[in-house]
Amino acid sequence: MSRTTTSRKTLRPMTPEAIEGAARADSDAQPLTRSDLKRMKRTPQAKIIRRALGLTQEEFAGHYHIPLGTLRDWEQGRAEPDQATQAYLKVIAREPERVQRLLNRRPH
């Protein structure tokens, strides 16, 4: 089996304009239109965070003291977290173990 090597000297970097032109020329990779974007559903923040932590809905709700029905409503797009809850979710995303530890700490 033969191996092909490429020298950096033979590669010519593309300009941003050339990259854009090549991308637009590819019929299978056209940019999304405004109507495409309107049709697409965004994944709710709570679901992204929960999945990144590898937790079930029940586990996430229990660990972070969120009513299970509320979490399900957020994830299914029936409701959206208010601003304070969005901030809480960001804290969970950045420091999940710390939040869980603080919430479940036993009083002295």
HUFEN-V58412 format. One record per backbone hydrogen bond with DSSP energy under -1.0 kcal/mol. NH is the residue of the N-H (numbers start at 1). CO is the residue of the C=O. E is the energy in kcal/mol with one decimal. If there is no record, write none. Layout:
nh->NH co->CO e->E
nh->NH co->CO e->E
This chain:
nh->10 co->7 e->-1.3
nh->19 co->15 e->-2.4
nh->20 co->16 e->-2.3
nh->21 co->17 e->-2.5
nh->22 co->18 e->-2.5
nh->23 co->19 e->-2.4
nh->24 co->20 e->-2.4
nh->25 co->21 e->-1.5
nh->29 co->26 e->-1.7
nh->37 co->33 e->-2.3
nh->38 co->34 e->-2.0
nh->39 co->35 e->-1.8
nh->40 co->36 e->-1.4
nh->48 co->44 e->-1.9
nh->49 co->45 e->-2.6
nh->50 co->46 e->-2.6
nh->51 co->47 e->-2.6
nh->52 co->48 e->-2.3
nh->53 co->49 e->-1.7
nh->54 co->51 e->-1.1
nh->55 co->50 e->-2.0
nh->60 co->56 e->-2.7
nh->61 co->57 e->-2.7
nh->62 co->58 e->-2.2
nh->63 co->59 e->-3.1
nh->64 co->60 e->-2.1
nh->66 co->61 e->-2.1
nh->71 co->67 e->-2.3
nh->72 co->68 e->-2.5
nh->73 co->69 e->-2.2
nh->74 co->70 e->-2.3
nh->75 co->71 e->-2.7
nh->76 co->72 e->-2.0
nh->77 co->74 e->-1.2
nh->78 co->73 e->-1.9
nh->79 co->73 e->-1.4
nh->86 co->82 e->-2.4
nh->87 co->83 e->-1.9
nh->88 co->84 e->-2.1
nh->89 co->85 e->-2.6
nh->90 co->86 e->-1.8
nh->91 co->87 e->-2.0
nh->92 co->88 e->-2.4
nh->93 co->89 e->-2.4
nh->94 co->90 e->-1.9
nh->95 co->91 e->-2.8
nh->99 co->95 e->-2.4
nh->100 co->96 e->-2.3
nh->101 co->97 e->-2.6
nh->102 co->98 e->-2.6
nh->103 co->99 e->-2.5
nh->104 co->100 e->-1.8
